[in-house]
Amino acid sequence: MAESDDAPKSSAELRVEKKEAAAWYKKKLARQKKAIAALKKVKDEKSAKKAASSIMKLYGHLVGGEQTAMGTTGAAEVPSGEAADEVAAKYEKQLDKLQEQLNKELERIGELELSVPELDEAIDAVNKY
């Protein structure tokens, strides 16, 4: 790109960025709801592995990159910038509510004292993306 990052963006560029950020956050909300539902089912090591598997189906393409015809892409990038911040503020209440539910489930699972590395990896993915 010839222009520098300091140059102000046109309204069309901002609109596109907002649209992409909104799509990201909508998908994030849906992924988190499904991940919380999977975590609620964790009772023992067997159910923990099953939950980890279903969570990684949701997050695997973000963590390890997506398999495409041209090869594997890198890990997904979380949208950032002015447009993304504006959209994030719009979804803040929903994200906070889901984060509370997620923390409650993680605390409950922590009390079970399970040793399932797959679940730990899945939980890291949920927190990151």
Beta strands, then each sheet from edge to edge (+ up, - down):
strand 1: 67-68
strand 2: 71-72
sheet 1: 1+ 2-
end
